[in-house]
Structures are given as structure tokens and as C-alpha cells.
Amino acid sequence: MTPITIPARFRGPPHSGNGGYVAGLMARLAGGHRAVAMRAPAPLDTALTFDGSGETARLTHGETLIAEAAPADAAELPVPPAPPTLDQVLAASEGYQSFHPICVCCADQLPPEEGLRVRAGQVEGAPAGTVAAVWDVHDAFCDPDGRAPEEIVWAAMDCPGFYAWVAHDGRHGALTGRMQAEVLEHPRAGDRCIVLAWPLERVSERRRTAGVALFGADGRLLARGVQTWIAVVRRAG
């Protein structure tokens, strides 16, 4: 049993952790290739318990199960399309729509030392829903060796999968339900990276899957993943 805390700076929604950050942290602590299922929002600045003793690692808050990290096969991950050029990515970001102004991944209101500022928009000429964004890696999100750790890389790839479906069919209001990813190379402070995302499957009325990938500015693949997004049901009254 390991006590951990999700600092408030790593929020997605205002009162809970960014799904990619929480999933990436779980994957790093559990070790090996993992698929992480989110079972409940992760509270911020709150003592949580990580249990990696079983085959499937668990994150809990008291009796509430927050997330599970199960062993997975990297062969299940989608093969990313070729990345757009940096100029195409910068143009795509001009079409970014802000839905989460304080999210550590996609917020456009946070300075670079507080947010990753991954603002994804539709790539011109690409299939509907293919979105891209620049990620300029700030040293505030790196370890003492200057590398972005697993949870930061997963966080940078989180929201673009949501924006892929926003660009595809205009629907928004969803939470990360599951994420599986592999990091092939950790970006370093000062690097300029390209985040790419594209829609995969409309699984049900509420569930969508998306592929995500991280590239260096020179086009080399740094990380890739697959996500399930769950639409939020707005209750009347």
C-alpha cells in the first residue's frame, strides 16, 4: 500500500484529477504495460491509496475505487497516421475551442509553468476529427533529469482524444473512461512536440474511442495510445 496525492495543479475538471495524468501515474507505479480504467473521479489534494500487490493495481479513496491498472498488450494500440507538418499543427491550433479553461492539459488560461497548453484543432485537409496541437515541454513538468515523466506524457495526450470527437461530430462533454499507452521516448524540457488524435469507433450512444500519438518536431514517434471517452449525462433540474 502506497499513499499518494493528486495535486490540484493536475486537475482536469475543476475538482478532480486529469484522466490522463491519473492513468499515467497508475501505469508508472504499477510497472509494465498497462491499461487504466477510471472508475470514479480522483479527488484533489486528498490522501489516496495505491495498491500494486495484485495483478491489477488499484487506486482507492477509502472504500471508493478510483482506478484500476490491468496488464495489457502494446500490440492492441493503433498505428498512428503520419504526423502533420509543424505549420499545419500551428494552423490547426487556431481552431481550438476552449471547454476546460483550468484543465492542466488543454487550458488556454494557464501560463506555461502551470498548464501544458495542448490546444488541439482540426487539421486542414485531414479526415474529420483528425486534430493536432503543439506541446512545448516546460521544465516545470519535468523530473530532475529534465525529462517529462510517464504521467505528464499521458496527460499531454489526454484531451486531444476528446477534441477529436468534438471536431468529428460536434459533441462535447465527456470524461476519460479508459486509457492505454506506451511511451517510447520521454520528451525533455525545451522540446517542441506534436500531439495528434483521431476518432476510432462510436461504441455506443455514450462511448467513443480515439487514437492518440505524440511526435517530436522532427516527426519521430515518442508515444501512442488509445482512449475510451464516456459522454456526461446532463440531468434535468
C-alpha positions in Angstrom: 0.0 0.0 0.0 1.4 3.4 -1.0 -0.2 6.7 -0.1 -0.4 9.2 -3.0 -2.0 12.6 -3.6 -3.1 14.2 -6.8 -2.1 17.8 -6.5 -4.7 20.4 -7.5 -2.5 21.7 -10.3 -3.1 18.4 -12.2 -6.8 18.8 -12.4 -9.0 18.1 -15.4 -12.5 19.1 -14.3 -12.3 21.7 -11.5 -12.5 19.2 -8.6 -10.8 16.0 -9.9 -7.6 14.8 -11.5 -7.0 15.0 -15.2 -7.7 11.5 -16.5 -4.5 11.1 -18.5 -2.4 12.2 -15.5 -4.1 9.8 -13.1 -3.9 6.9 -15.6 -0.3 7.6 -16.4 0.6 7.8 -12.7 -1.1 4.5 -12.1 0.8 3.0 -15.1 4.1 4.2 -13.8 3.6 3.0 -10.3 2.2 -0.4 -11.4 5.1 -1.0 -13.9 4.9 -2.9 -17.2 2.4 -2.1 -20.0 -0.9 -1.1 -18.5 -4.5 -0.2 -19.5 -6.1 2.0 -16.9 -9.8 2.1 -16.3 -11.2 5.1 -14.4 -14.0 4.1 -12.0 -14.6 7.4 -10.2 -13.3 11.0 -10.2 -9.9 11.3 -8.4 -10.2 13.9 -5.7 -7.5 16.5 -5.5 -5.1 17.2 -2.6 -6.6 14.2 -0.8 -4.9 11.1 0.6 -5.4 8.2 -1.8 -4.1 4.6 -1.5 -2.3 2.8 -4.3 -2.2 -1.0 -4.1 0.1 -2.7 -6.6 0.2 -6.1 -4.8 -2.2 -7.8 -7.2 -2.1 -8.4 -10.9 -4.4 -5.5 -11.3 -3.2 -2.4 -9.4 -5.9 -0.3 -7.6 -6.2 3.3 -6.6 -8.8 3.9 -3.8 -10.1 6.7 -1.6 -11.4 5.0 1.5 -13.9 2.4 0.2 -14.2 4.1 -3.2 -12.4 2.6 -6.2 -10.9 5.4 -8.3 -9.0 3.5 -11.0 -7.6 0.1 -11.9 -4.4 -0.6 -13.9 -4.5 -4.0 -15.6 -1.7 -5.7 -17.6 -2.2 -5.1 -21.4 -0.6 -5.8 -24.7 1.0 -2.9 -26.7 0.0 -4.7 -29.9 -3.5 -3.6 -29.2 -2.5 0.1 -29.7 -3.5 1.7 -33.0 -0.8 2.6 -35.6 -0.7 6.4 -35.8 -1.2 8.2 -39.1 1.8 10.2 -40.3 2.1 13.5 -38.3 1.2 16.8 -40.0 3.8 19.4 -40.5 4.5 21.9 -37.7 2.9 24.6 -39.8 -0.2 22.5 -40.2 -0.3 21.9 -36.5 0.0 25.5 -35.6 -2.8 26.3 -38.1 -4.9 23.6 -36.5 -4.5 25.1 -33.1 -6.0 28.3 -34.3 -9.3 26.4 -34.4 -9.1 25.2 -30.8 -12.3 25.6 -28.7 -11.9 26.1 -25.0 -14.2 23.8 -22.9 -12.0 23.3 -19.9 -10.2 26.7 -19.0 -8.4 25.3 -16.0 -7.5 21.8 -17.2 -3.8 21.0 -16.9 -3.7 19.6 -20.4 -5.8 21.8 -22.6 -6.5 25.0 -20.7 -5.8 28.2 -22.6 -5.9 30.4 -19.5 -3.0 28.9 -17.6 0.7 30.1 -18.1 3.2 27.5 -19.4 4.6 26.7 -16.0 1.0 25.7 -14.8 -0.5 24.1 -17.8 0.6 22.0 -20.8 -1.4 24.2 -23.2 -2.2 21.4 -25.6 -4.8 23.1 -27.7 -6.0 20.8 -30.4 -7.9 21.7 -33.6 -8.9 20.1 -36.8 -6.1 19.5 -39.3 -7.0 21.1 -42.6 -7.3 18.5 -45.4 -7.2 15.6 -43.0 -10.3 13.3 -42.3 -12.9 14.8 -40.0 -11.8 14.5 -36.4 -8.1 14.4 -37.0 -6.8 17.1 -34.6 -3.4 18.2 -33.7 -1.7 20.6 -31.2 1.8 21.7 -30.2 3.2 20.8 -26.8 6.1 22.9 -25.7 7.6 21.0 -22.8 8.2 23.3 -19.8 10.8 22.3 -17.2 8.1 22.8 -14.5 6.6 19.5 -15.7 9.9 17.6 -15.9 11.9 15.4 -13.4 15.4 16.5 -12.1 16.9 14.9 -15.2 14.9 17.2 -17.4 12.5 14.5 -18.8 8.7 14.6 -18.8 7.6 11.5 -16.7 5.0 9.0 -17.7 2.1 10.7 -16.2 2.9 14.0 -17.9 3.2 12.4 -21.3 -0.2 10.6 -20.7 -1.7 13.9 -19.6 -0.5 15.7 -22.8 -2.2 13.0 -24.9 -5.4 13.0 -22.9 -7.6 15.9 -24.0 -6.8 15.7 -27.8 -8.8 12.4 -28.0 -11.8 14.3 -26.6 -11.3 17.1 -29.2 -11.1 14.5 -32.0 -14.8 13.7 -31.4 -15.7 17.3 -30.9 -14.3 18.0 -34.3 -15.8 14.9 -35.8 -19.5 15.3 -34.7 -19.7 18.5 -32.6 -20.5 16.6 -29.4 -18.7 17.6 -26.2 -19.0 16.9 -22.5 -17.1 13.6 -21.8 -14.7 12.1 -19.3 -11.8 9.7 -19.8 -13.1 6.2 -19.1 -10.0 4.2 -20.1 -6.6 4.8 -21.4 -3.8 2.6 -22.6 -0.5 4.0 -23.8 3.2 3.4 -24.3 6.0 5.9 -24.0 8.8 5.1 -26.5 10.9 8.2 -25.7 10.4 10.8 -23.0 10.5 14.4 -24.3 12.7 16.8 -22.5 12.4 20.3 -21.2 12.5 22.8 -24.1 11.3 20.2 -26.7 8.5 21.1 -29.1 6.3 18.2 -29.7 3.2 17.4 -31.8 0.2 15.8 -30.3 -2.1 14.0 -32.8 -5.5 12.4 -32.2 -8.2 10.8 -34.4 -11.6 9.2 -33.8 -11.7 5.4 -33.9 -15.1 4.0 -33.1 -18.6 5.0 -31.9 -19.0 2.1 -29.5 -22.4 3.2 -28.1 -24.5 6.3 -27.6 -22.2 7.3 -24.7 -18.9 5.7 -25.6 -16.3 6.8 -28.2 -12.8 5.6 -28.7 -9.9 7.7 -30.0 -6.3 7.1 -31.0 -3.6 9.5 -29.8 0.1 9.9 -30.5 3.0 12.1 -29.6 5.7 13.0 -32.0 8.9 15.0 -31.9 9.1 18.1 -34.0 11.2 16.0 -36.5 8.3 13.5 -36.9 9.7 10.6 -34.8 7.1 8.8 -32.7 7.5 9.3 -29.0 4.3 7.8 -27.6 1.0 6.4 -28.7 -2.2 5.4 -27.0 -5.9 4.5 -27.2 -8.7 6.0 -25.1 -12.4 5.4 -24.3 -14.4 8.6 -23.7 -17.7 8.5 -21.8 -20.3 11.2 -22.5 -21.5 13.1 -19.5 -25.3 12.8 -19.0 -26.8 16.2 -18.2 -29.7 15.7 -15.7 -32.7 17.9 -15.8 -33.3 20.2 -12.9 
